[in-house]
Amino acid sequence: MWKPLATHAREAGIPEPSARRYLASFKNWFPTRKAGKGSKALVYGPDTPALLKAISEGFADGKRRAEVEELLAVKFPAMNEVKPIPPEEPSSPAQAPDPNSSPPTLPEVMTALIPLAERFLTAYEAQTKALEAIARALASNRPFKRTDQPGDTNPHPDHETGQEGADIKPVNRDAVIARVMELSAQGLGQHAIMTRIRREGLRMSARGEISKSTVARIIKGDIK
């Protein structure tokens, strides 16, 4: 019968520590299997007591390990090079793959990836358009330096001045629209875009800072 090693050792009259040393030295001679489904304990074959006795007698006669193994090959020829039984396959459905299932085919994988690719291309196109608009706006923007000379009452129409001695960033409609589209492509909401534009000092007109409704109209495409 298949039993734990300690039980076989008692039946063979071999101390359990000695039996475990024999097992470690001649493990290929001891067939094993799990004690039960889901158990980690091992049980050993019916010939285990005879194996333990033969090994013990061999060492008692002064034989070395190689000589003991030759003795086992003579006494137990059918067990030569016996390998332990491999562990049981996991029984949990979450761990064991379904043997009847097959891996997805290439068309199935491509079909699953199409929505991801479309979202990526849409975001990429929006980002590209925003960067192109910024580049056009910067290319068309003329530098302006404020002068506080007496009689200078006609400043550049594309610029707005704040308190005396300070410059405010130029009013540039294209730059604001491009910046709004860029921030929208990055996933910012309308309020966050309005706050960012105001913080950066960009304005579409000299009348005041951009509003949330203007941001919404730009994103919707009503303002181009």
Secondary structure, 3 states (H helix, E strand, C coil): CCECHHHHHHHHCCCHHHHHHHHHHCHHHCCEEECCCCCCCEEECCCHHHHHHHHHHHHHCCCCHHHHHHHHHHHCHHHCCCCCCCCCCCCCCCCCCCCCCCCCCHHHHHHHHHHHHHHHHHHHHHHHHHHHHHHHHHHHCCCCCCCCCCCCCCCCCCCCECCCCCECCCECHHHHHHHHHHHHHCCCCHHHHHHHHHHHCCECECCECCCHHHHHHHHHCCCC
